[in-house]
Amino acid sequence: MFDKLETLDDLLEMQLKDLYSAENQLVKALPKMASKAKDGRLRQGFETHLRETEKQVERLEQIGQTLGIDLDGHTCKAMEGLIAEGQETMSERATDEVMDAALIAAAQRIEHYEISGYGTAAHYAERLGQQQVATLLQQTLSEEQHTDTKLNELAKNYINAKAV
């Protein structure tokens, strides 16, 4: 994947390339998730997160320019797997209510992966004195955490009860 991982700068670059790949994969997956969702609030949540994810990709591109890093050329295998699992779930025969609950579960797995990646990258950037980069990563981290919270509330307060 990388020729060398000798410094925290190397690790930050690896994290950024991984996140960039992950977000670009998610931009392609979210419309499918939205179209599969039967609950209007869930569908709207996926559509909103798609627009947010597109902005997150732009933010990563800005970070790449700031650091002089080309973020292309890497494939995030973890996101590939998470999306593949989600697609497998979407192909299952299920009631609308159970499918919506399954979509939330798949989306939360993705969010938790992103939260971990952005938290790590933001910490690396802070340690390296890259405050502007850290701030941008923190902004995305906050958005991912907010999305996870909204999904959790939707599941616990509404969708899961309908799926019983």
C-alpha positions in Angstrom: 0.0 0.0 0.0 2.7 2.5 1.0 6.5 2.3 0.4 7.3 3.3 3.9 5.6 4.1 7.2 8.3 5.8 9.2 6.7 8.9 10.5 3.5 10.3 11.7 3.3 12.3 8.5 3.3 9.0 6.6 0.5 7.7 8.8 -1.5 10.8 8.3 -1.1 10.5 4.5 -2.2 6.9 4.7 -5.3 7.8 6.8 -6.2 10.6 4.4 -5.9 8.4 1.3 -8.0 5.8 3.0 -10.7 8.3 4.0 -10.8 9.8 0.5 -11.3 6.4 -1.0 -13.9 5.5 1.6 -15.9 8.7 1.1 -15.9 8.4 -2.7 -17.2 4.8 -2.4 -19.9 6.0 -0.1 -21.0 8.7 -2.5 -21.8 5.9 -4.9 -23.5 3.7 -2.3 -25.7 6.2 -0.6 -28.2 6.7 -3.5 -28.8 3.0 -3.5 -29.4 2.9 0.2 -31.8 5.9 -0.1 -33.7 4.2 -2.9 -34.0 1.0 -0.8 -35.3 2.8 2.3 -39.1 2.8 2.6 -39.4 5.1 5.5 -39.4 8.8 4.4 -37.3 10.0 7.3 -34.6 7.4 6.7 -34.6 8.1 2.9 -34.2 11.8 3.6 -31.4 11.1 6.1 -29.5 9.1 3.4 -30.1 11.9 0.9 -28.9 14.6 3.3 -25.8 12.5 4.2 -25.0 12.1 0.5 -24.8 15.9 0.1 -22.8 16.1 3.3 -20.4 13.3 2.1 -19.9 15.1 -1.2 -18.7 18.2 0.8 -16.5 15.9 2.9 -14.8 14.7 -0.3 -14.2 18.3 -1.2 -12.8 19.0 2.2 -10.4 16.1 1.9 -9.3 17.4 -1.5 -8.6 20.7 0.2 -6.5 19.0 2.8 -4.6 17.1 0.1 -3.8 20.4 -1.6 -2.8 22.0 1.7 -0.4 19.1 2.4 0.7 18.5 -1.1 -0.6 15.0 -1.2 -2.3 13.3 -4.1 -5.2 11.3 -2.4 -6.0 9.3 -5.5 -4.8 5.8 -6.2 -5.7 4.0 -3.0 -8.7 1.7 -2.4 -10.1 1.5 1.1 -10.7 -2.3 1.5 -12.7 -1.8 4.8 -15.2 0.4 3.1 -15.4 -2.0 0.2 -16.3 -4.7 2.7 -18.8 -2.6 4.6 -20.6 -1.5 1.4 -20.6 -5.1 0.1 -22.2 -6.3 3.3 -24.8 -3.5 3.0 -25.5 -4.5 -0.6 -25.9 -8.1 0.4 -28.4 -7.1 3.1 -30.3 -5.0 0.6 -30.7 -8.0 -1.6 -32.4 -10.0 1.1 -36.1 -10.6 1.2 -37.5 -8.6 4.1 -40.5 -6.6 5.1 -40.1 -2.9 4.6 -39.7 -2.2 8.3 -37.0 -4.9 8.8 -35.2 -3.7 5.7 -35.1 -0.1 7.1 -33.7 -1.4 10.4 -31.1 -3.4 8.5 -30.2 -0.3 6.4 -29.6 1.7 9.6 -27.4 -1.1 11.0 -25.3 -1.1 7.8 -25.1 2.7 7.8 -24.0 2.8 11.5 -21.2 0.3 10.8 -20.0 2.7 8.1 -20.3 5.7 10.4 -18.4 4.0 13.1 -15.6 3.2 10.7 -15.5 6.8 9.5 -15.6 8.2 13.1 -12.6 6.1 13.9 -10.7 7.2 10.8 -11.4 10.9 11.2 -10.6 10.9 14.9 -7.3 9.3 14.2 -6.4 11.6 11.3 -7.4 14.7 13.3 -5.2 13.7 16.2 -2.2 13.1 13.9 -2.7 16.5 12.2 -2.8 18.2 15.6 0.4 16.4 16.7 2.0 17.5 13.5 1.1 21.1 14.1 -1.3 21.1 11.1 -4.1 23.0 12.8 -6.0 24.0 9.7 -6.0 20.3 8.6 -7.0 19.2 12.1 -9.9 21.7 12.1 -11.2 20.4 8.8 -11.0 16.8 9.9 -12.7 17.7 13.2 -15.5 19.3 11.3 -16.1 16.1 9.3 -15.7 14.0 12.5 -18.5 16.1 14.1 -20.7 15.5 11.1 -20.2 11.8 11.1 -20.9 11.7 14.9 -24.1 13.7 14.3 -25.2 11.3 11.5 -24.6 8.3 13.7 -26.6 9.9 16.5 -29.5 10.7 14.1 -29.5 7.1 12.8 -29.4 5.8 16.4 -32.4 7.9 17.4 -34.4 7.0 14.4 -33.7 3.3 15.0 -34.4 3.3 18.7 -37.4 5.7 18.7 -39.2 4.5 15.6 -37.8 2.1 13.0 -36.9 -0.8 15.3 -40.3 -0.7 17.0 -42.0 -0.9 13.6 -39.8 -3.9 12.7 -40.9 -6.1 15.6 
